[in-house]
Amino acid sequence: MNDQIKQIAERLRGLRDVLDLTAADIAADCGISLEEYQQAESGQSDISVSMLQTIARKYKMSLDVLMFGEEPKMSSYFLTRAGKGVSVERTKAYKYESLASGFRDRKADPFIVTVEPTDAPMHLNSHAGQEFNLVVEGRLLLSINGKELILNTGDSIYFDSTQPHGMKALDEKPVRFLAIIL
């Protein structure tokens, strides 16, 4: 796994140590299986943004602290220039570029997500809240609770993110979309 994933795993371990909790405590508090949490903390497997957001919200901290190791500082506005957002490449298939990483106490987490084409099966996840996706380039296969939808450039969707959902790039080309997680 890449260095970014290992750094996130270290921050998860550090959070657990500071809070004097066991891995089982965090898993139970956040509704995550113990095995999934332990894999994330090991740094040997992909760590979903939704899992990190769940943990951050539960322990009243910024998602940025877990993802990037930095506390947001801005409270009036935060400007992100094109292509300059703080990014995390969770796997070779997914890259997340945060568009509001420096804004304190934000109510939503906007990202530009790039999904590379792959033959691997679609990975499903779910998390508390709601999500908005707007395809800015390419075509996206989105599965929500078993319903498959194809989104083309310019298409958008707003959905209950507690439903199992996953995405896949179509046409053997990368897809880029704006994701806002609420």
PyMOL commands that set and color helices and strands:
alter all, ss='L'
color gray80, all
select helices_A, chain A and resi 3-19+23-30+34-42+49-58+63-68
alter helices_A, ss='H'
color red, helices_A
select strands_A, chain A and resi 86-88+94-98+109-115+130-137+140-144+147-151+156-160+165-169+175-181
alter strands_A, ss='S'
color yellow, strands_A
deselect
rebuild
show_as cartoon
